[in-house]
Amino acid sequence: MEYRQLGSSGLRVSALTLGTMGFGGQGWAAAVGTIDVAGARRQIDLARDAGVNLFDTADVYSGGLSEEILGKALGGARDDVLIATKARMPMGDGPNDAGLSRHHLIRSVEASLDRLGTDHIDLYQVHEWDGQTPLEETLSALDSLVRSGKVRYIGASNYAAWHLMKALGVSEQRGYERFVSQQIYYSLQARDAETELVPVSLDQGLGILVWSPLAGGLLSGKYRRGVEAPAGSRHLSEWDEPPVHDQDKLYDTIEALVEIGSGHGVSAAQVALAWLLGKPAVTSLIVGARTEQQLADNLAAASLVLSADEVARLDSLSAQPLRYPYWHQAKTSADRLSAADLSLLGPHLS
């Protein structure tokens, strides 16, 4: 397992992270998995044996049950690993039971610490943007939590690039603790993140943690053109996270994953994960699975090396057109582009 520096921090995290949304499996999270404490222990053991040192959860996963199960399953191993969790989503029906206010964040940290059975959270992430709470209030609260020792590092999730830049600017201006990472959706199914989120990460020294790197299982190789979807599947029907805007393009990409995987004697899922591990600014991919067999297969992606031709083929099949102003910059600014610019524009320059 490779260990990568998380942004400009000194923290080193495994290239693969174990996601725990399926721990508990209550309410809407039941679609992801219904893993109990015993099952969680087995998954954690598999992950740790593969070298995984980061475990990601959130207070909203099964109403806190995911955190509770993770804490119980880790037990005495807690100090040997890193825990990341999140807050922002509703955790009750009250007017202050959601958002990124000082009130909600401090209550959320205390509740997460209690459920996890620990005295600190290694990476505390704001789960989503809150446009109604002043950033100064959110960042001041996060800074206080770091200074108190209850939180070690902070990150953002599902922010737009301008949200990140505004937050980083406030932190610099006020002397607050700075985000070290962002957790985002990014996969061969949809490469939207490459437009601004990857460049801002490179420019500002943010690590990227990727959620749903297999597009919720769409890139597993089980969804094929002209083949009936797996039993119980809701993808490409009522389940729209992530949304699919071009099924033909998706199926073309999947066929290439299957073919490349066959050449290596591995699954399509491993190829999709290996492709993403090679992308700029990507620090770690969050993988979760219903079964231990699926998890073991995903973990094996850490050692898969794709050829330059294979990467180029997947790049071409999944490419997205440049949006304005980027197509204009590619035509007129090629003489003065930074490394962050080139992460997006480089492949489009003649």
C-alpha positions as CSV (number, residue, x, y, z in Angstrom):
1,M,0.0,0.0,0.0
2,E,1.3,3.4,-0.9
3,Y,1.0,6.2,1.7
4,R,0.5,9.7,0.4
5,Q,0.8,13.1,2.0
6,L,-2.6,14.7,2.6
7,G,-2.4,18.0,0.9
8,S,0.2,20.3,2.4
9,S,-0.2,18.7,5.8
10,G,2.3,16.3,7.4
11,L,-0.3,13.5,7.6
12,R,0.3,10.4,5.5
13,V,-2.8,8.4,4.5
14,S,-3.2,5.1,2.6
15,A,-4.0,5.4,-1.1
16,L,-7.2,3.5,-0.3
17,T,-9.6,4.4,2.5
18,L,-12.3,2.2,3.9
19,G,-15.7,3.8,3.6
20,T,-18.3,2.9,6.2
21,M,-21.6,4.1,4.9
22,G,-22.7,0.5,4.9
23,F,-22.1,0.1,8.6
24,G,-25.5,-0.1,10.2
25,G,-27.6,0.3,7.1
26,Q,-30.6,2.1,8.4
27,G,-32.9,4.4,6.5
28,W,-31.6,5.5,3.1
29,A,-28.2,4.0,3.9
30,A,-29.7,0.5,3.8
31,A,-29.2,0.6,0.0
32,V,-25.5,0.7,0.6
33,G,-25.2,-2.1,3.1
34,T,-26.4,-3.5,6.4
35,I,-23.1,-4.4,8.1
36,D,-23.1,-5.1,11.8
37,V,-20.2,-4.9,14.3
38,A,-18.9,-8.4,13.5
39,G,-19.0,-7.7,9.8
40,A,-17.3,-4.4,10.3
41,R,-14.5,-6.1,12.3
42,R,-13.9,-8.4,9.4
43,Q,-13.8,-5.6,6.9
44,I,-11.5,-3.5,9.1
45,D,-9.2,-6.5,9.4
46,L,-9.1,-7.0,5.6
47,A,-8.4,-3.3,5.1
48,R,-5.7,-3.1,7.7
49,D,-4.0,-6.2,6.4
50,A,-3.9,-4.5,3.0
51,G,-2.3,-1.4,4.6
52,V,-5.3,0.9,4.9
53,N,-4.8,3.4,7.7
54,L,-7.8,5.8,7.1
55,F,-11.4,5.0,7.9
56,D,-14.1,7.4,6.7
57,T,-17.6,7.9,8.2
58,A,-20.2,10.6,8.8
59,D,-22.6,11.4,11.6
60,V,-25.5,11.2,9.1
61,Y,-24.8,7.6,8.0
62,S,-27.6,5.6,9.6
63,G,-28.2,8.4,12.0
64,G,-24.9,7.9,13.8
65,L,-24.9,4.1,13.8
66,S,-22.1,3.9,11.3
67,E,-19.8,5.9,13.7
68,E,-20.9,3.8,16.6
69,I,-20.2,0.5,14.8
70,L,-16.8,1.8,13.6
71,G,-15.8,2.7,17.1
72,K,-16.8,-0.7,18.5
73,A,-15.2,-2.6,15.7
74,L,-11.9,-0.8,15.9
75,G,-11.7,-1.2,19.7
76,G,-8.2,-1.1,20.9
77,A,-6.8,-0.6,17.4
78,R,-8.2,2.9,17.3
79,D,-4.8,4.6,18.1
80,D,-3.2,2.7,15.2
81,V,-5.5,4.2,12.6
82,L,-6.9,7.5,11.4
83,I,-10.6,8.3,11.6
84,A,-12.4,10.8,9.3
85,T,-15.9,11.9,9.9
86,K,-18.2,14.7,8.8
87,A,-21.0,17.0,9.9
88,R,-23.5,19.4,8.3
89,M,-26.5,17.2,7.4
90,P,-29.7,17.1,9.5
91,M,-29.3,15.1,12.7
92,G,-32.7,16.0,14.1
93,D,-35.9,18.0,13.4
94,G,-34.9,21.1,15.3
95,P,-34.0,24.4,13.6
96,N,-30.3,24.1,14.7
97,D,-29.9,20.4,14.0
98,A,-28.2,21.0,10.7
99,G,-25.8,23.3,9.0
100,L,-22.4,24.7,9.8
101,S,-23.1,27.0,12.7
102,R,-20.8,27.1,15.7
103,H,-23.7,25.6,17.7
104,H,-24.3,22.7,15.4
105,L,-20.6,21.9,14.7
106,I,-19.6,21.8,18.4
107,R,-22.6,19.7,19.3
108,S,-21.8,17.4,16.3
109,V,-18.2,16.9,17.3
110,E,-19.2,16.0,20.9
111,A,-21.8,13.5,19.7
112,S,-19.4,11.9,17.1
113,L,-16.6,11.6,19.7
114,D,-19.1,9.8,22.0
115,R,-20.3,7.4,19.3
116,L,-16.8,6.7,18.1
117,G,-15.6,6.1,21.6
118,T,-12.5,8.3,21.1
119,D,-11.1,11.6,22.4
120,H,-10.2,13.0,19.0
121,I,-11.1,13.0,15.3
122,D,-8.2,12.9,12.9
123,L,-9.9,14.5,10.0
124,Y,-13.1,16.5,10.6
125,Q,-14.9,17.4,7.3
126,V,-17.7,19.8,6.7
127,H,-20.0,17.5,4.6
128,E,-21.6,20.1,2.4
129,W,-21.7,23.9,1.7
130,D,-23.9,26.1,4.0
131,G,-24.6,29.3,2.2
132,Q,-26.6,30.8,5.1
133,T,-23.9,30.6,7.9
134,P,-21.0,33.1,7.7
135,L,-17.8,31.3,6.8
136,E,-16.1,33.2,9.6
137,E,-18.4,31.5,12.1
138,T,-17.8,28.0,10.6
139,L,-14.0,28.4,10.3
140,S,-13.7,29.9,13.8
141,A,-15.6,27.0,15.3
142,L,-13.4,24.5,13.4
143,D,-10.3,26.4,14.5
144,S,-11.4,26.2,18.1
145,L,-12.0,22.5,17.8
146,V,-8.4,22.0,16.5
147,R,-6.9,24.1,19.2
148,S,-8.9,22.1,21.8
149,G,-7.3,18.9,20.6
150,K,-10.7,17.3,19.7
151,V,-9.9,17.6,16.0
152,R,-6.5,17.2,14.4
153,Y,-7.1,18.3,10.8
154,I,-10.1,19.8,8.9
155,G,-11.4,19.3,5.4
156,A,-14.3,20.2,3.2
157,S,-16.6,18.0,1.1
158,N,-18.8,18.8,-1.9
159,Y,-17.6,22.4,-2.1
160,A,-17.4,24.4,-5.3
161,A,-14.0,25.8,-6.2
162,W,-15.1,29.3,-5.2
163,H,-16.4,28.0,-1.9
164,L,-12.9,26.6,-1.2
165,M,-11.1,29.7,-2.3
166,K,-13.3,31.9,-0.1
167,A,-12.8,29.6,2.9
168,L,-9.1,29.5,2.4
169,G,-9.0,33.3,2.1
170,V,-10.9,33.7,5.3
171,S,-8.6,31.3,7.1
172,E,-5.5,33.1,5.9
173,Q,-6.9,36.5,6.8
174,R,-8.1,35.5,10.3
175,G,-5.3,33.1,11.1
176,Y,-7.6,30.1,11.4
177,E,-6.8,26.5,10.8
178,R,-6.8,25.7,7.1
179,F,-8.6,23.0,5.2
180,V,-6.0,20.3,4.2
181,S,-8.3,18.3,1.9
182,Q,-11.5,18.1,0.1
183,Q,-13.7,15.0,-0.4
184,I,-15.4,14.9,-3.8
185,Y,-17.0,12.7,-6.4
186,Y,-14.7,11.8,-9.2
187,S,-14.7,8.8,-11.5
188,L,-14.4,7.6,-15.1
189,Q,-18.2,8.0,-15.2
190,A,-18.0,11.8,-14.6
191,R,-14.8,13.8,-14.6
192,D,-16.4,17.2,-13.7
193,A,-13.9,17.6,-10.9
194,E,-11.1,18.1,-13.4
195,T,-12.5,21.4,-14.5
196,E,-11.9,23.4,-11.3
197,L,-11.7,21.1,-8.2
198,V,-8.5,19.4,-9.2
199,P,-6.7,22.6,-10.3
200,V,-7.6,24.4,-7.1
201,S,-6.3,21.4,-5.1
202,L,-3.0,21.5,-7.0
203,D,-2.7,25.3,-6.7
204,Q,-3.7,25.5,-3.0
205,G,-2.1,22.3,-1.7
206,L,-5.3,20.4,-0.9
207,G,-5.4,16.6,-0.9
208,I,-8.3,14.9,-2.6
209,L,-10.3,12.1,-1.1
210,V,-12.6,10.5,-3.6
211,W,-16.1,9.2,-2.7
212,S,-17.8,6.7,-4.9
213,P,-14.8,6.1,-7.2
214,L,-16.7,3.3,-8.9
215,A,-19.8,5.5,-9.5
216,G,-21.8,3.7,-7.0
217,G,-20.9,0.3,-8.6
218,L,-21.6,1.4,-12.2
219,L,-18.0,0.8,-13.1
220,S,-17.8,-2.6,-11.4
221,G,-18.3,-4.4,-14.7
222,K,-21.7,-5.7,-13.7
223,Y,-23.6,-3.1,-15.8
224,R,-23.1,-4.0,-19.5
225,R,-24.7,-2.8,-22.7
226,G,-27.6,-5.2,-23.6
227,V,-27.2,-7.2,-20.3
228,E,-29.9,-7.2,-17.6
229,A,-28.8,-5.2,-14.5
230,P,-28.0,-7.2,-11.4
231,A,-30.9,-8.3,-9.3
232,G,-32.0,-5.6,-6.9
233,S,-30.2,-2.9,-8.7
234,R,-31.6,0.6,-8.8
235,H,-28.9,2.2,-10.9
236,L,-29.9,3.7,-14.2
237,S,-33.5,3.8,-12.9
238,E,-34.7,5.5,-9.8
239,W,-31.2,5.8,-8.1
240,D,-29.6,8.9,-9.5
241,E,-26.4,9.4,-7.4
242,P,-24.4,9.8,-9.5
243,P,-26.6,11.0,-12.3
244,V,-25.9,9.5,-15.7
245,H,-26.3,11.9,-18.6
246,D,-24.8,9.7,-21.4
247,Q,-25.5,6.0,-21.1
248,D,-23.7,5.1,-24.4
249,K,-20.5,6.8,-23.3
250,L,-20.8,5.0,-19.9
251,Y,-21.2,1.7,-21.6
252,D,-18.2,2.3,-23.9
253,T,-16.1,3.1,-20.9
254,I,-17.3,0.0,-19.0
255,E,-16.5,-2.3,-22.0
256,A,-13.0,-0.9,-22.1
257,L,-12.6,-1.5,-18.4
258,V,-13.7,-5.1,-18.8
259,E,-11.4,-5.7,-21.7
260,I,-8.4,-4.1,-20.0
261,G,-9.1,-6.0,-16.8
262,S,-9.3,-9.2,-18.7
263,G,-5.8,-8.5,-20.0
264,H,-4.5,-8.1,-16.5
265,G,-6.5,-10.9,-15.0
266,V,-8.4,-8.5,-12.7
267,S,-11.8,-7.0,-12.4
268,A,-13.1,-3.9,-14.2
269,A,-13.4,-2.3,-10.8
270,Q,-9.7,-2.6,-10.1
271,V,-8.9,-1.0,-13.5
272,A,-11.3,2.0,-12.7
273,L,-9.6,2.5,-9.3
274,A,-6.1,2.2,-10.7
275,W,-6.9,4.8,-13.3
276,L,-8.1,7.2,-10.7
277,L,-5.1,6.6,-8.4
278,G,-2.9,8.0,-11.1
279,K,-4.7,11.3,-11.4
280,P,-3.2,14.6,-10.2
281,A,-3.9,15.7,-6.6
282,V,-5.8,12.5,-5.8
283,T,-4.6,11.3,-2.4
284,S,-6.9,8.4,-1.5
285,L,-10.0,6.6,-2.9
286,I,-12.8,5.7,-0.4
287,V,-13.9,2.2,-1.1
288,G,-16.7,0.4,0.6
289,A,-18.4,-2.9,-0.2
290,R,-21.4,-5.0,0.8
291,T,-19.3,-8.2,1.0
292,E,-15.8,-9.1,2.0
293,Q,-15.1,-10.5,-1.4
294,Q,-16.0,-7.1,-3.1
295,L,-13.8,-5.3,-0.6
296,A,-10.8,-7.7,-1.1
297,D,-11.1,-7.1,-4.9
298,N,-11.2,-3.3,-4.5
299,L,-8.2,-3.4,-2.1
300,A,-6.2,-5.2,-4.7
301,A,-6.4,-2.2,-7.0
302,A,-3.6,-0.6,-4.9
303,S,-1.0,-2.8,-6.7
304,L,-2.4,-2.6,-10.2
305,V,-0.3,-0.6,-12.7
306,L,-1.9,0.4,-16.0
307,S,0.2,1.0,-19.2
308,A,0.3,4.5,-20.7
309,D,-1.8,3.2,-23.7
310,E,-4.5,1.8,-21.3
311,V,-4.7,5.1,-19.4
312,A,-4.9,7.0,-22.7
313,R,-7.7,4.8,-23.9
314,L,-9.7,5.4,-20.8
315,D,-9.0,9.1,-20.9
316,S,-10.2,9.3,-24.4
317,L,-13.4,7.3,-23.9
318,S,-14.4,9.3,-20.8
319,A,-13.2,12.7,-21.9
320,Q,-15.5,15.7,-21.4
321,P,-15.5,18.8,-23.6
322,L,-13.9,21.9,-22.3
323,R,-16.3,24.6,-21.0
324,Y,-15.8,28.3,-21.3
325,P,-13.4,30.0,-20.4
326,Y,-11.2,26.9,-20.6
327,W,-11.5,26.2,-24.3
328,H,-10.6,29.8,-24.9
329,Q,-7.6,29.5,-22.6
330,A,-6.4,26.4,-24.4
331,K,-6.5,28.4,-27.7
332,T,-4.9,31.6,-26.4
333,S,-3.0,31.1,-23.2
334,A,-0.8,28.0,-23.8
335,D,2.4,30.1,-23.4
336,R,1.6,31.0,-19.7
337,L,-0.1,28.0,-18.0
338,S,0.7,26.8,-14.5
339,A,0.8,23.1,-13.5
340,A,-2.7,23.5,-12.1
341,D,-3.9,24.9,-15.4
342,L,-2.2,22.1,-17.3
343,S,-3.9,19.4,-15.3
344,L,-7.1,20.3,-17.2
345,L,-5.8,22.0,-20.4
346,G,-2.7,19.9,-21.1
347,P,-4.4,17.1,-23.0
348,H,-6.2,19.7,-25.2
349,L,-3.1,21.6,-26.4
350,S,-1.7,20.8,-29.8
